[in-house]
Amino acid sequence: MMNNFSYVKAGSLAEAIKASSAKDARLHAGGTDLLGCLRDEIFQTEKIVSISNIRELKGISSRTDGSMRIGAMTTLAEIAVDSGIVAKYPVLAMAANSVGTPQIRHQGTIGGNLCQKLRCWYYRSDLRCFKKGGSTCYGYNGESQYHAIFGGGPCFAVHPSDMAVALLALQAQVSIAGPSGNKTVKIESFFVKPDSVIDRETILLSGEILTGVQLPAVKGEMKSAYRKVRTRGSWDFAQAGVAIALQLDNGIVRTARIALAGVAPYPWRAASAEKVLEGRKIDAAVAVAAAEAAVDGATPLKDNAYKVEMVKGAVEETICQFIS
């Protein structure tokens, strides 16, 4: 049962920062994760701070240098159909369109998607696991079919964001505002590893707000795509997902970025697979080799070894889309 809390509808970013600096305050963007966490008693709050009225956090804009900015309150539905995103960064449009149902995409925001809590069924229950101040990860020895095969320990839950891996493949940056001022960090630095910080998923501290995402300018020929494997064709979170962005020159891959979803406690970069692609022309054999390299270092638990083959298949299929 949810406890009583106060509700503040911030009229400006400064007001939101001040209000959310209070003890146990929680930000309310689209609310698709917040309300579920409160009902499930994942955490409690004394104050909810709505940022839905802050205009500077909304919208998609192009800059003179060819880069683009997406406000944190921009909905996933808006990103999925934006002509500039679809043309220049298809991996991001595809990832946005893969999230949940149409209703969730129209309500959920990119900021909320990046900051959502883990979906582990033990964490979302009344069990006191590592993430909730306990002394064990129930997924490690329990039912683990949806848990991590990379980067696990002490928590083996997987990060649920599709948008995060697309942004990782695109080398995006995020902007943060807080009591100490503004800063911009690389997307890979935004998420924390459970072996360093166990009680949260991002670097955000009290009063800090994710304000937007910056996408670098596309130079030359870039191809990108997102592939999501899930139990059902809609609604479900990824059992495995792959985001790929390739920079090409006369058919040769000059730089490759491959990020995996649904397989680690944070967005996972498949660096070994990237090295297989770089300097080569894409063909079926190269796709197979990169897929094999994508699972280097995988350490599945007792119920999720199937994810190894699932990742390989998703990586191979996605790369094969780029064969000309």
N, C-alpha and C positions, 0 to 999 in steps of 0.2 A: 504494500500500500504506500502511495506517495505521501510524504510529509507536506506540511504547509510551507509555502515559499512566497517571497515577494517577486513582483514582476516589473521590470523596467524596460520601457521601449526607448532605446537611446536615439536621440535626434542628431547626434554627430559622433564621429570617431573618437574625439576626445572624451565625450560623455561615456561612450561604451568602454573605453579603457579604464576610466575612473571607476565605473560601476562594477566592472568585472574583476577589479583588483581586490574586491572584498573576499573574505574567507568563504570558501565553498561556493562561490558564484559560478554559474555556467552560462555560456553563450548559447543563444537560440538563433539559428539561421533558418534552414528549411524545417528542422525539427524531426526529420525522419529517423534519426538515431537517438537523439536526446530523449524524446518521450518514451521510447521503448526501454532505454536504460533506466529511466526513473520508475517506470511501471515494474520492471524486473528487479528493482532494487540493486542494480549494479553499483550505483552510487546515489547519494542524496544531495540535495542542494538547499541553501537558504535563500538564494536569489537567482532568478533567471533574467538574463540581459538580452533582449531582442536587438539584433542589428539589421532587421529587415527594412528599416526606413532610411538607412544611410546610403545615399545615392552614389557616393564615390566608390562604393564596394560593388557596384553593379555594372554589367555591360562588357562588351568586347570591342577593343579599339586597335587600329593599326598605327604604327609609328613611322616616322620618316625614314628610319634606317631599315625598314622592312620587317622589324620584329612586331609582335602583337602582345597585348595585355588583356588578361581576363580577370575581371573583378571577382573577389571571393564569393559574392552573393549571386553570381551568374548561375542560372540553373543548368542542369545537365541537358535538358531538352533544347535549350538555346544553343549550347555548344555543339550538339549533335547535328544541327541544321545550318549553322552559320556558314555562309559561302566561303569566307576567307579561311576558316578552320578546315572545312572539307577539302578545299583546293590545295592548301599548303601543308596541312598537318592531318592527313586522313586517319592516322593511328589514333589521334585524340578524339576525333569525331566518332570513330568506330567504338572506342572504349566508352564514351559517354552514352552511346546508343545501346550498349550492352548491359547497362546498369538497371537492375530491377524491372519494374513495370512502367508503362507510360505515366501513370499517376506519380510514381516516385521520381521519375526523371523531370517532371514538371514542378515538383516541390523541392527536390534535393538540389543542393548547390555544390559547386566544385570545392569550395572551402570545407563544407561539411563532409564531403566524400573523402577528402584527404585527412580529416581530423577524426573520423569515426573510430569508435572503440572496436576491439576484436570481437569476432562472432563465435568463438569457441563455445561449445555447448556446456562445458564445465564452468567457464568464466561467467556465462550467462545464467547459471543456476545459483543455488544458495550455497554451493561449496566454496570453501575458503582456499583458493588456489594461490600460487605465487603472486599472480597479478593483483589479488585482493588481500595481500598481506599474510598469506599462509606459508606453508613450508614444503609444498609439493606441487608438481604439475600432474594433474590427473590424466592428462592426455598421453603422457609418456608411457605409462604402464596400462592405461585403460583403453577404451575404444578410440582408435587414432586414425580412422580412415580419412579424415579431413584435415589432418594436422601436417606439420612441417616436415619436409625432407631435406631442407637446407637451413643452416643458421639457427637451429633450435638450441635451447638451453639458456637459462633454466625453464623458460616458457616455450612450448612447442605449438602454440596457436599460430595461425597464418594471418597475415595482414589482408584485409578484405577489399582494398581499394583497387578498382580497375584503372581509375584516372592516374593513380600514382605511378604505375609502371609505364603508362603511355608518356607521362611527363619525364620519367627517368630516361626513356629511350630518346626523347627530344632534347635532353640536356637543358630542361627548363629551370627557372629560378622562381623562388617565392618571396614575396614581400611581407614583412611583419612590422606591426606598429605596437608600441607598448609604453609603459611608464618611463623607460629609459631612452625613448626615441624610436627611430625607424632603422630597419636593417633589411638587407637582401641576402639570401643564402641559396646555394645550389639545392635542388630538390633532394638529392641523395643525403644532404646534411640535415634535412628537415626531420627525418625519421630517426628514432633511437633504437638501439639494439637491446634486447631484454637482459643481456649479461652486463650491461652498463647502467641502464635505467629500467626498473621492472614495473613501476606503477603508472607509466604513461607511454604513449606511442610516438610523440613528437617532442621537439625541443621547446614548445610553447610553455612559458611560465605564467604565473598569475598576472592577469591584466594584459597579456600579449594577445594580439589578434592577427590572424592571417588575413591580409588585405587583398592580395591578388597574386596572379601567376604571370610571369614573363616568358614568352616563347621566342627563342632566337630567330633571327632572319634566316630564311632558306636561301642558300647560295648554291648555284649550280643545280644538278639533278639530284633530288632526294626522293626516295620511295619509302613508304612506311605503311604498316598495317597492324591490326590487333586481332588475335584469335583467342576466343574464350571457350573453354570446355566446361560444361556443367551438367548436372543431373537432368534438368529440364531445360527446354528451349527458352524459357523466360523465367524471370524472378530470381533464380538461384545465384549465389556467389560462385566464383570460379573454383573448380577443383584444380584446374591449372589454366593459366593464361599466358600468352606471350605477346609482347609489344616489340616490334622491330622497326628501326629507322636506319636506312642505308644512304650514304652519300656516294654517288657514282661518278665516274669520269670515263667516258667512252666505253661503258659497259663493265668497267672494273670497279670493284668496291674499294673505295679509298678509306672510309671509316664506317664502322658498324656499331650499333648500340642495340643490345638485346636485353630486355627486362622481363622477369617472370612474375606472375601473380599466383596466389593461392598455394604457394609452396614454401614460404618462409615467414617469420614473424615481422618482416619488413620487406619492402620491394627489393627483389633479388636481381642483381645484374649478372648475366651469364658471360663473363669476360672471356672464358676459354672459347666459347662459340664465336664470339666477335673476332678473335684472332684467326680462326679458321677462314672466315669470310674475307678479311681484309687483304687486298692485293690480288684477288682472284675474280674471275668472271663467274657469275652464278650459273650453275647447272645442277642437274639432279644429284650427281655424286657429291658436289660441294654441299648441297642441302643436307644430305645424309650425314656427312662428316661433321657439319656444324651441329646437327641435332644430337649426335653422340657426345660432342664436347659440351653441350648445354647441360648435361647431367653430371659433369665432373664434380666429385665431392658430395654427391647425394648420399644421405644416410637415412633411409626410410625407417619408420617404426614398424611394429608388427602387422599393422593393418593397412598401410598406405604405400607399399612397394609398387602398386599399380601406377602411382603418379610418375614414376621414372619413365615408363613407356609412354604415358600420356603426354609428358613434357616433350619427349623426343618426337612424337607424332605431330604435336602442335607446332613445334619449331620447324620441322621439315615442311609441313604443309604451308606454313606462312612464307617461308623463304621461296618455295616453289612458285608462289604467286608472282614473284619478281623475275622469273625466267622469261627472257624475250626471244 
